[in-house]
Amino acid sequence: MGLWSRLARLVTGNDPAGRAAAERILLEADFGVAATETILNRIGTKGLRDAEALESAVAELLGPPAAPLARAERPPTVVLICGVNGTGKTTTVAKLARRLQQDGRSVLLAAADTFRAGATLQLKIWAERLNAPFVGGESEPAAVAFDALQAAQSRGIDTVLVDTAGRLHSDERLIEELKKVVRVLAKHHAGAPHESLLVLDAGVGQNAVAQARVFAQAIPLTGLVVTKLDGSAKGGSVVALRGAVSLPVRFVGTGEGLEDLEPFDPRVYARRLVQG
């Protein structure tokens, strides 16, 4: 059931009881306190029964459509992918590689996740399926990233996607390791990483906000990828994220297939969230 259907069914008036019901529904959908108050103050409880008004209010909070990924002045473009365990980060790397290939860009996949057992093999399998070059090994993550950069330069490859270890945002040692990967890439290639994308699971709700804040303090992030929206009734977390961190949502994951990664469009997202 979409957000509007729930609101229209339970919010019957512009009185304190109606506002309390609306607040509960929006908070249960993980909009967070700030976004909930902004929406209610902007369109009022009565406006919640108008699907178009609600869509417009949500879309405005989500910001502009996603910009295209950066291109390095001198190839390769380096895209760093980070996030905590279980967000679908490695699969997101593969999906992004497919999108770039469809845009005519050559891609190399780098398995700098040497922390999770099986992560290197998982990405290697994706690389084989995509017919893309692959760099991985048992070296420390910064060394793998450096080897991948050198391999791409020598082969004339357009873009390097670096998959980093899925780490808890509270694990200082692993955060420091991520910082080292960034330093090594920056030292050996101008502007690298040209994009640093944080992958977040929509299903974790407000915890995604805490994750985004910690990663944004650690490295210069350029955007967010929100995954597992196909299985989450808590899509309001994306609205809360946009209000909590000044980072654009670049892509959304809507399934497990290679094609299930879409550039973020606030109007489309707001319509799905509101209408269901």
C-alpha positions in Angstrom: 0.0 0.0 0.0 1.4 3.4 -1.0 1.9 6.2 1.5 -1.0 8.3 0.2 -3.5 5.4 0.6 -2.5 4.9 4.2 -2.8 8.7 4.9 -6.1 9.1 3.1 -7.5 6.1 5.1 -6.4 7.2 8.5 -6.0 10.9 8.4 -9.6 12.2 8.4 -9.3 15.8 9.6 -7.1 18.9 10.1 -7.3 18.5 13.8 -4.7 17.5 16.4 -5.8 13.8 16.1 -5.3 13.9 12.4 -1.9 15.4 12.6 -0.8 12.9 15.2 -2.0 10.0 12.9 -0.1 11.6 10.0 3.1 12.0 12.0 2.9 8.3 13.0 2.5 7.1 9.5 5.3 9.3 8.1 7.7 8.3 11.0 6.8 4.6 10.5 7.9 5.1 6.8 11.2 6.4 8.1 10.9 10.0 7.0 12.4 11.1 10.3 11.3 13.9 12.6 12.7 16.8 10.5 11.2 15.7 7.2 7.9 14.8 8.8 7.6 18.3 10.3 8.6 20.0 7.1 6.0 18.1 5.0 3.2 18.7 7.6 4.0 22.4 7.9 4.3 22.8 4.1 1.0 21.2 3.0 -0.9 20.7 6.2 -2.8 17.6 7.2 -5.5 18.3 4.6 -2.8 18.4 1.9 -1.8 14.9 2.8 -5.1 13.7 1.2 -4.0 15.2 -2.1 -1.7 12.8 -3.8 -0.2 15.4 -6.1 0.5 17.9 -3.3 2.2 15.1 -1.3 4.3 14.0 -4.2 5.4 17.6 -4.8 6.4 18.1 -1.2 8.4 14.8 -1.1 10.1 15.5 -4.4 11.2 18.9 -3.3 12.8 17.5 -0.2 14.7 14.9 -2.4 16.5 17.6 -4.4 17.5 17.6 -8.1 17.8 14.6 -10.4 21.1 12.6 -10.4 24.0 14.1 -12.3 26.0 11.9 -14.6 29.1 10.3 -13.1 32.2 12.4 -13.4 34.8 11.8 -16.1 38.5 12.3 -15.4 40.3 14.7 -17.7 42.9 12.0 -18.2 41.6 8.4 -18.0 41.0 6.3 -16.1 38.1 7.6 -14.1 38.2 6.0 -10.6 34.9 5.3 -8.8 35.2 4.2 -5.2 32.3 2.2 -3.7 32.0 1.9 0.1 29.4 1.0 2.7 28.7 -1.4 5.5 28.2 -5.1 5.3 24.9 -6.4 3.8 24.0 -3.3 1.8 24.4 -5.1 -1.6 27.6 -3.1 -2.3 29.4 -5.7 -4.4 26.3 -6.4 -6.5 26.0 -2.6 -6.9 29.5 -2.5 -8.4 28.5 -5.0 -11.0 25.2 -3.2 -11.8 27.1 0.1 -12.2 29.7 -1.6 -14.4 26.8 -2.8 -16.7 25.4 0.7 -16.9 28.8 2.1 -17.9 29.3 -0.6 -20.5 26.0 0.2 -22.0 27.1 3.9 -22.2 30.2 2.7 -24.2 32.7 2.9 -21.4 35.3 0.2 -20.8 35.4 -0.9 -17.1 37.9 -2.7 -14.8 36.7 -4.1 -11.5 39.0 -4.0 -8.5 38.4 -6.2 -5.5 39.8 -4.1 -2.7 37.6 -5.9 -0.2 40.1 -8.2 1.4 38.2 -8.3 4.7 35.1 -10.4 3.8 35.7 -14.0 2.9 34.5 -14.7 -0.6 34.2 -11.0 -1.6 37.1 -11.2 -4.1 35.6 -14.4 -5.7 32.2 -12.8 -5.9 33.5 -9.8 -7.8 35.6 -11.9 -10.0 32.5 -13.9 -11.0 30.7 -10.7 -11.8 33.7 -9.5 -13.9 33.6 -12.7 -15.9 29.9 -12.4 -16.5 30.4 -8.8 -17.6 33.5 -9.7 -19.7 35.4 -7.0 -17.8 39.0 -7.0 -16.6 39.5 -7.8 -13.0 42.2 -7.0 -10.4 42.2 -8.7 -7.0 44.5 -10.6 -4.6 45.6 -11.0 -1.0 47.4 -7.6 -0.8 46.1 -4.9 1.4 43.2 -2.9 0.0 45.3 0.2 -0.9 47.8 -2.0 -2.9 44.9 -3.6 -4.8 43.5 -0.2 -5.7 46.9 0.9 -6.9 47.5 -2.2 -9.0 44.0 -1.7 -10.5 44.9 1.9 -11.4 48.1 0.9 -13.1 46.4 -1.9 -15.0 43.7 0.4 -16.3 46.3 3.0 -17.4 48.4 0.4 -19.2 45.4 -1.1 -21.0 43.7 2.2 -21.9 40.6 1.4 -19.8 38.1 4.2 -19.3 36.8 3.5 -15.7 38.0 1.6 -12.6 35.3 0.6 -10.1 36.9 -0.1 -6.7 35.0 -2.3 -4.3 36.1 -1.7 -0.8 35.5 -3.8 2.4 32.0 -3.7 3.8 32.7 -2.2 7.2 30.8 -1.2 10.2 30.6 2.6 10.3 31.8 2.4 14.0 34.9 0.4 13.1 37.7 2.9 13.3 40.4 0.6 12.0 38.5 -0.2 8.8 37.6 3.4 8.4 41.3 4.3 8.5 42.0 1.6 5.9 39.4 3.2 3.6 41.1 6.6 4.1 44.4 5.0 3.0 42.8 3.7 -0.2 41.7 7.3 -0.9 45.1 8.7 -0.2 46.9 6.2 -2.4 44.6 6.8 -5.4 44.9 10.6 -5.0 48.7 10.4 -4.9 49.0 8.4 -8.1 46.3 9.8 -10.3 45.0 13.4 -10.5 41.6 13.9 -9.0 41.2 10.2 -8.0 38.9 8.9 -6.7 36.7 11.0 -9.1 33.6 9.6 -7.5 33.2 8.1 -4.0 29.7 6.5 -3.6 28.3 5.3 -0.4 25.9 2.3 -0.7 23.0 2.3 1.9 20.3 -0.3 2.5 16.8 1.4 2.5 15.5 -1.2 4.9 17.7 -0.1 7.8 15.8 3.2 8.1 17.3 5.9 10.3 20.4 3.9 10.9 21.3 4.7 7.3 21.5 8.4 8.3 24.1 7.6 11.0 26.1 5.5 8.5 26.1 8.4 6.0 27.2 10.9 8.5 30.2 8.8 9.7 31.4 8.0 6.1 31.0 11.6 5.0 33.2 12.7 7.9 35.9 10.1 6.9 36.2 10.6 3.2 35.0 13.1 0.5 31.9 11.4 -0.6 30.2 12.5 -3.9 26.9 10.7 -3.6 24.7 7.9 -2.3 23.4 4.7 -3.8 20.2 3.4 -2.0 19.6 -0.3 -2.5 16.8 -2.8 -1.7 14.0 -0.4 -2.4 12.1 -3.3 -3.9 11.7 -5.0 -0.6 11.3 -2.0 1.7 8.2 -0.2 3.0 10.5 2.4 4.5 11.4 4.5 1.5 11.1 7.6 3.5 14.6 7.0 4.7 15.8 8.5 1.4 14.1 11.7 2.3 15.6 11.7 5.7 19.0 11.1 4.2 18.8 14.1 1.9 17.9 16.3 4.9 20.7 14.9 7.1 23.7 14.9 4.7 24.3 17.3 1.8 24.9 14.5 -0.6 22.9 13.7 -3.7 21.3 10.3 -4.3 22.9 9.2 -7.6 21.3 5.7 -8.1 18.7 3.5 -6.6 18.7 -0.3 -6.6 15.3 -1.9 -7.3 16.1 -5.6 -7.5 18.8 -8.3 -7.8 19.3 -8.2 -11.6 22.2 -6.5 -13.4 19.7 -4.1 -14.9 18.1 -3.1 -11.6 20.0 0.1 -11.0 18.4 3.4 -12.0 19.7 7.0 -12.0 17.8 8.8 -9.2 14.8 10.9 -10.3 13.1 12.6 -7.4 9.8 12.9 -9.2 9.7 9.2 -10.1 10.8 8.2 -6.6 8.2 10.4 -4.9 5.5 9.0 -7.1 6.4 5.4 -6.3 6.6 6.2 -2.6 3.3 8.1 -2.5 1.3 5.9 -4.9 2.8 2.6 -4.1 
